[in-house]
Amino acid sequence: MVKEAAIISLFPVEEFFGELLTLIESMLDKTRTFEGCEQACLMRSDDPAEVVIFTLWSSAEDYQAYVDWRIESGGLLTVQGMIEQDIKIKSYQVVA
């Protein structure tokens, strides 16, 4: 089975920066226990206005099940109210 990695970029509204980090940290606690999640971490980029989330999944199917669950749970709506631009998501098949 091919693993799937996802990189999610968020650009928080400055006044919500700390609140968004706290929210993402709590969301990642649930992400890490979701079936198929092998790794999930919150990172800061060189751009101080960008927050990046990295996740690694056992398969593309596990990742898609997670995405579907996040959409249905409504947590992304809260995040969207704290960011300046749309959430940017790129997913990749792990080849080596």
CYANA upper distance limits for C-alpha pairs under 8 A (distance plus 0.5 A):
  1 MET  CA     58 SER  CA      7.97
  1 MET  CA     59 SER  CA      6.75
  2 VAL  CA     58 SER  CA      7.62
  2 VAL  CA     59 SER  CA      6.04
  2 VAL  CA     60 ALA  CA      7.73
  2 VAL  CA     93 GLN  CA      7.10
  2 VAL  CA     94 VAL  CA      7.05
  2 VAL  CA     95 VAL  CA      8.03
  3 LYS  CA     56 LEU  CA      7.71
  3 LYS  CA     57 TRP  CA      6.12
  3 LYS  CA     58 SER  CA      5.25
  3 LYS  CA     59 SER  CA      4.98
  3 LYS  CA     60 ALA  CA      7.01
  3 LYS  CA     93 GLN  CA      6.46
  3 LYS  CA     94 VAL  CA      5.80
  3 LYS  CA     95 VAL  CA      8.46
  4 GLU  CA     56 LEU  CA      6.41
  4 GLU  CA     57 TRP  CA      5.54
  4 GLU  CA     58 SER  CA      7.04
  4 GLU  CA     59 SER  CA      5.92
  4 GLU  CA     60 ALA  CA      5.72
  4 GLU  CA     63 TYR  CA      7.43
  4 GLU  CA     91 SER  CA      7.32
  4 GLU  CA     92 TYR  CA      6.16
  4 GLU  CA     93 GLN  CA      5.20
  4 GLU  CA     94 VAL  CA      6.25
  5 ALA  CA     54 PHE  CA      7.85
  5 ALA  CA     55 THR  CA      6.14
  5 ALA  CA     56 LEU  CA      4.90
  5 ALA  CA     57 TRP  CA      6.57
  5 ALA  CA     91 SER  CA      6.04
  5 ALA  CA     92 TYR  CA      5.64
  5 ALA  CA     93 GLN  CA      6.84
  5 ALA  CA     94 VAL  CA      7.13
  6 ALA  CA     53 ILE  CA      8.47
  6 ALA  CA     54 PHE  CA      6.34
  6 ALA  CA     55 THR  CA      5.73
  6 ALA  CA     56 LEU  CA      7.00
  6 ALA  CA     89 ILE  CA      7.37
  6 ALA  CA     90 LYS  CA      6.14
  6 ALA  CA     91 SER  CA      4.66
  6 ALA  CA     92 TYR  CA      6.75
  7 ILE  CA     52 VAL  CA      7.33
  7 ILE  CA     53 ILE  CA      6.24
  7 ILE  CA     54 PHE  CA      5.28
  7 ILE  CA     55 THR  CA      7.16
  7 ILE  CA     89 ILE  CA      6.31
  7 ILE  CA     90 LYS  CA      5.85
  7 ILE  CA     91 SER  CA      6.82
  8 ILE  CA     52 VAL  CA      6.05
  8 ILE  CA     53 ILE  CA      5.51
  8 ILE  CA     54 PHE  CA      7.03
  8 ILE  CA     87 ILE  CA      7.49
  8 ILE  CA     88 LYS  CA      6.07
  8 ILE  CA     89 ILE  CA      4.98
  8 ILE  CA     90 LYS  CA      7.01
  9 SER  CA     50 GLU  CA      7.15
  9 SER  CA     51 VAL  CA      6.36
  9 SER  CA     52 VAL  CA      5.11
  9 SER  CA     53 ILE  CA      7.05
  9 SER  CA     87 ILE  CA      6.67
  9 SER  CA     88 LYS  CA      5.56
  9 SER  CA     89 ILE  CA      7.00
 10 LEU  CA     50 GLU  CA      6.19
 10 LEU  CA     51 VAL  CA      5.62
 10 LEU  CA     52 VAL  CA      6.74
 10 LEU  CA     83 ILE  CA      7.15
 10 LEU  CA     85 GLN  CA      8.11
 10 LEU  CA     86 ASP  CA      8.20
 10 LEU  CA     87 ILE  CA      6.06
 10 LEU  CA     88 LYS  CA      7.24
 11 PHE  CA     49 ALA  CA      6.20
 11 PHE  CA     50 GLU  CA      5.23
 11 PHE  CA     51 VAL  CA      6.78
 11 PHE  CA     83 ILE  CA      5.85
 11 PHE  CA     84 GLU  CA      6.24
 11 PHE  CA     85 GLN  CA      6.87
 11 PHE  CA     87 ILE  CA      8.34
 12 PRO  CA     16 PHE  CA      6.94
 12 PRO  CA     17 PHE  CA      6.02
 12 PRO  CA     20 LEU  CA      7.65
 12 PRO  CA     49 ALA  CA      7.08
 12 PRO  CA     50 GLU  CA      7.47
 12 PRO  CA     51 VAL  CA      8.03
 12 PRO  CA     82 MET  CA      6.25
 12 PRO  CA     83 ILE  CA      4.53
 12 PRO  CA     84 GLU  CA      6.31
 13 VAL  CA     17 PHE  CA      6.77
 13 VAL  CA     82 MET  CA      6.18
 13 VAL  CA     83 ILE  CA      5.48
 13 VAL  CA     84 GLU  CA      5.90
 14 GLU  CA     49 ALA  CA      8.21
 16 PHE  CA     20 LEU  CA      6.31
 16 PHE  CA     82 MET  CA      6.31
 16 PHE  CA     83 ILE  CA      8.45
 17 PHE  CA     21 LEU  CA      6.81
 17 PHE  CA     82 MET  CA      8.33
 18 GLY  CA     22 THR  CA      6.83
 19 GLU  CA     23 LEU  CA      6.70
 20 LEU  CA     24 ILE  CA      6.55
 20 LEU  CA     79 VAL  CA      7.51
 20 LEU  CA     82 MET  CA      7.19
 21 LEU  CA     25 GLU  CA      6.60
 22 THR  CA     26 SER  CA      6.88
 23 LEU  CA     27 MET  CA      6.69
 23 LEU  CA     79 VAL  CA      8.49
 24 ILE  CA     28 LEU  CA      6.54
 24 ILE  CA     42 LEU  CA      8.22
 25 GLU  CA     29 ASP  CA      7.04
 25 GLU  CA     42 LEU  CA      7.80
 26 SER  CA     30 LYS  CA      7.60
 27 MET  CA     31 THR  CA      6.81
 28 LEU  CA     32 ARG  CA      6.49
 28 LEU  CA     40 ALA  CA      7.07
 28 LEU  CA     41 CYS  CA      7.77
 29 ASP  CA     33 THR  CA      7.41
 30 LYS  CA     34 PHE  CA      6.88
 31 THR  CA     37 CYS  CA      7.42
 31 THR  CA     40 ALA  CA      7.51
 31 THR  CA     66 TYR  CA      8.38
 32 ARG  CA     37 CYS  CA      6.20
 32 ARG  CA     38 GLU  CA      7.66
 32 ARG  CA     39 GLN  CA      7.04
 32 ARG  CA     40 ALA  CA      6.54
 33 THR  CA     37 CYS  CA      7.33
 34 PHE  CA     66 TYR  CA      7.61
 35 GLU  CA     62 ASP  CA      7.27
 36 GLY  CA     57 TRP  CA      5.88
 36 GLY  CA     58 SER  CA      5.43
 36 GLY  CA     59 SER  CA      7.50
 36 GLY  CA     62 ASP  CA      5.85
 36 GLY  CA     63 TYR  CA      7.84
 37 CYS  CA     55 THR  CA      7.81
 37 CYS  CA     56 LEU  CA      6.60
 37 CYS  CA     57 TRP  CA      5.17
 37 CYS  CA     58 SER  CA      6.93
 37 CYS  CA     62 ASP  CA      8.04
 37 CYS  CA     63 TYR  CA      8.18
 38 GLU  CA     55 THR  CA      8.03
 38 GLU  CA     56 LEU  CA      5.89
 38 GLU  CA     57 TRP  CA      5.94
 38 GLU  CA     58 SER  CA      7.07
 39 GLN  CA     54 PHE  CA      8.21
 39 GLN  CA     55 THR  CA      5.88
 39 GLN  CA     56 LEU  CA      5.52
 39 GLN  CA     57 TRP  CA      7.70
 40 ALA  CA     53 ILE  CA      7.65
 40 ALA  CA     54 PHE  CA      6.08
 40 ALA  CA     55 THR  CA      4.79
 40 ALA  CA     56 LEU  CA      7.04
 41 CYS  CA     53 ILE  CA      6.25
 41 CYS  CA     54 PHE  CA      5.89
 41 CYS  CA     55 THR  CA      7.12
 42 LEU  CA     51 VAL  CA      7.83
 42 LEU  CA     52 VAL  CA      6.44
 42 LEU  CA     53 ILE  CA      5.14
 42 LEU  CA     54 PHE  CA      7.07
 43 MET  CA     51 VAL  CA      6.59
 43 MET  CA     52 VAL  CA      5.51
 43 MET  CA     53 ILE  CA      6.51
 43 MET  CA     54 PHE  CA      8.11
 44 ARG  CA     48 PRO  CA      7.59
 44 ARG  CA     50 GLU  CA      7.06
 44 ARG  CA     51 VAL  CA      5.53
 44 ARG  CA     52 VAL  CA      6.47
 45 SER  CA     50 GLU  CA      6.51
 45 SER  CA     51 VAL  CA      6.88
 45 SER  CA     52 VAL  CA      7.27
 46 ASP  CA     50 GLU  CA      8.45
 57 TRP  CA     62 ASP  CA      6.95
 57 TRP  CA     63 TYR  CA      6.36
 58 SER  CA     62 ASP  CA      7.07
 58 SER  CA     63 TYR  CA      8.36
 59 SER  CA     63 TYR  CA      6.94
 60 ALA  CA     64 GLN  CA      6.60
 60 ALA  CA     93 GLN  CA      8.29
 61 GLU  CA     65 ALA  CA      6.63
 62 ASP  CA     66 TYR  CA      6.77
 63 TYR  CA     67 VAL  CA      6.75
 64 GLN  CA     68 ASP  CA      6.61
 65 ALA  CA     69 TRP  CA      6.68
 66 TYR  CA     70 ARG  CA      6.66
 67 VAL  CA     71 ILE  CA      6.74
 68 ASP  CA     72 GLU  CA      6.69
 69 TRP  CA     73 SER  CA      6.45
 70 ARG  CA     74 GLY  CA      7.03
 70 ARG  CA     75 GLY  CA      6.81
 70 ARG  CA     76 LEU  CA      7.19
 71 ILE  CA     75 GLY  CA      7.60
 71 ILE  CA     76 LEU  CA      6.89
 74 GLY  CA     78 THR  CA      7.80
 75 GLY  CA     79 VAL  CA      7.19
 76 LEU  CA     80 GLN  CA      6.59
 77 LEU  CA     81 GLY  CA      7.03
 78 THR  CA     82 MET  CA      7.49
 79 VAL  CA     83 ILE  CA      7.20
 80 GLN  CA     86 ASP  CA      7.73
 80 GLN  CA     87 ILE  CA      7.93
 83 ILE  CA     87 ILE  CA      8.46
